[in-house]
Every structure is written in C-alpha cells, then in structure tokens.
Amino acid sequence: MNEFSRLSLYNQLIVDLESVTQKLNGEMGLHAYDMHEDLLTSEQIKDGTDSEYLYRLIELFKFNVKILEDIEPRFIFNEDSVGSVTDLSKHELMELYHRNLGNALSEDTNKHFLELLEETKHYDLINKYENDIANSKGAKNAFNTLLRLLAELNNTYFKKFITYNFSNFRIGEHGKGDMNFVFLSHAYDDKAYTFALYNYMLTKRVFLYIDWMQNPLLDGKAVKSSLVQAIDRSEQLLFLRSPHSELRIGGGSMIRGWCSWELGVFYCSHGRCSNEKFYLNIYSQNRLPNKQMEGIEPLRSINSNGRLC
C-alpha cells in the first residue's frame, strides 16, 4: 500500500501546493487573480491574493516528510504479505528519528514549527513522547508512538497557523467531473493524513466526505445530522485504521466511539450485507481480534470510475 503511505501522499500534496503557489506568485507569467478559480477552490479563499496558508501547509507536510524519512517505509506492508512487518529495531528507529528531527529543525523553511516548539509545553510534549518511544515494547509500538507525536504536533499547528475553511477544497483539475462519493470514517487526530488522502483521492475520481473539512463548525447535534445525511448520500464507506481509531482493550481491539457509530449508521442505511465497506490499513498486519471489522474488506485498488475495490 505504498501509494497510501504518508510519505507518498505528503510528497504529492507538496508538489501540488508548490505548483499553485508558483502560479499565484506569477513565477510562470500568469496573473494570480485571473487564474485563481482554475488553480484552487475553497469556500473561504475567494480572491486569489492570500497564499500564506499554502506556504504554511507546505511547511507542515515537509516537516512530516523529514521526520518520516527512512522510517515509515520500513513499516509498510501489503494485505497479502506474510512474515515480519519490519526489520528495524527500536534503537535504530530512535537514531533515525533524532537525525530526522535535527534535519527538520535546521531548515529555515520551518519557521512556524520552530515558533511552535519554542513554547515550553511542546518541548515537554516531545520529551514525553520520546520517553514513551524509548520504553515501547518493540519497533512497531515505538513507530505508533511516533505517529501519535506527529499527530499532536500537526493538530496544534493546524489550530494555530491554518485557520481556514477547507470545504470543497480542490487543487487545479483535481475533483472535476463525475466523482464517487465515499464517506471516510476516521479519527480526528489523523487530520493531516486525511487532508493529504482527500487530495489524492480527488485525482482518482473519489470525493471523500471528511467531516472536519466539510462541516468544521457544527455542534454535536448538528454534526450527527450532517453525518447521517452524508452517509445516506455515500455510495461506499472507507474506514481508516490507525493507532487513533482503534484501542487495545482486554486482549482485543475496539473501534473508537464516533467511528463505531458511523459504521453502524452505514450498516442501517445500506444494509448489513452491503459489500461497499472498505478499510485502509497501511502498516500493521498483526491486528488484535475485532468483531466490529467483520464484513469490512481491505481496500486493494480504485478502478477508473473511482470505485473502491
């Protein structure tokens, strides 16, 4: 599942965003205002003059790429593969992480991350997670802890530096034409990953409904109503399996509350025998037993019409 890895999705998003910023800044001889509607669509960004948030997005995803270099590829697997997930030891992972973090923070382009990390609480956060990584039982658990650290930093970065409404966000030709409407059930902590996944899926003729992007300001009651409408409208469902969406409980695992509720609503709306339910599982092939996953198939491919298979 390399195409769905963080490094793959993040690098593609960086290329797309940098292409837009170059054109908006006139580096290719094009007037930003005239081109804006063809380059970028977002509910809040209308006049084509505010590209600062694009640079902040690029910085966010470049930081993640730097941290994950030479680490994430060692944990990728195929649903049909067998044997060990990785040959990387916990000690080697820590060495790579410290090298990557030093490289990431030494780059001038990461000024917002440096500003964020200058706050004592975030240095304390990194220290806490580094201790957790060091005390993890094996490389796999250490990697999951690293993903949790990145998620917490990413979500804080979004909240502080990227306060935009991304409803109907689209880059260039991405998302034009007929699309397969797919509901994404996910944990909010995977915000950065779902943003990059959304962008990639548009290139595959898939519109992923992601609640934090489409309806970011709704209260609890309105959120449920909006989610039910989106699930009823969806043709297929994709569940993102991650350390944030599944919990280890009593020798097994359990899907988090909101995700479990969304799966239940889809069952009721589309029928328990529906074969339109898929999950995306990038890293771990040694999941603990989870009866909630029965009847949900692994995502293996996307056809030319945007149908999940």
C-alpha positions, 0 to 999 in steps of 0.5 A: 500500500505504498501509494497510501503511505504518508510519505507518498501522499505528503510528497504529492500534496507538496508538489501540488501546493508548490505548483499553485503557489508558483502560479499565484506568485506569477513565477510562470507569467500568469496573473494570480487573480485571473487564474485563481478559480482554475488553480484552487477552490475553497469556500473561504479563499475567494480572491486569489491574493492570500497564499500564506496558508499554502506556504504554511501547509507546505511547511507542515507536510515537509516537516512530516516528510523529514521526520518520516524519512527512512522510517515509515517505509520500513513499516509498510506492508501489503494485505497479502504479505506474510512474515515480519512487518519490519526489520528495524529495531527500536534503537535504530528507529530512535537514531533515525528519528533524532537525525530526522528531527535535527534535519527538520529543525535546521531548515529555515523553511520551518519557521512556524514549527520552530515558533511552535516548539519554542513554547515550553509545553511542546518541548515537554510534549516531545520529551514525553513522547520520546520517553514513551518511544524509548520504553515501547515494547518493540519497533512497531509500538515505538513507530505508533508512538511516533505517529501519535507525536506527529499527530499532536504536533500537526493538530496544534499547528493546524489550530494555530497557523491554518485557520481556514475553511477547507470545504470543497477544497480542490487543487487545479483539475483535481475533483472535476467531473463525475466523482464517487462519493465515499464517506471516510470514517476516521479519527480526528487526530489523523487530520493531516493524513486525511487532508493529504488522502482527500487530495489524492483521492480527488485525482482518482475520481473519489470525493471523500466526505471528511467531516472536519473539512466539510462541516468544521463548525457544527455542534454535536447535534448538528454534526450527527445530522450532517453525518447521517445525511452524508452517509445516506448520500455515500455510495461506499464507506472507507474506514481508516485504521490507525493507532487513533481509531482503534484501542487495545482493550482486554486482549482485543481491539475496539473501534473508537466511539464516533467511528463505531457509530458511523459504521453502524449508521452505514450498516442501517442505511445500506444494509448489513450485507452491503459489500461497499465497506472498505478499510485502509490499513497501511502498516500493521498486519498483526491486528488484535481480534475485532468483531466490529471489522467483520464484513469490512474488506481491505481496500486493494485498488480504485478502478477508473470510475473511482470505485473502491475495490 
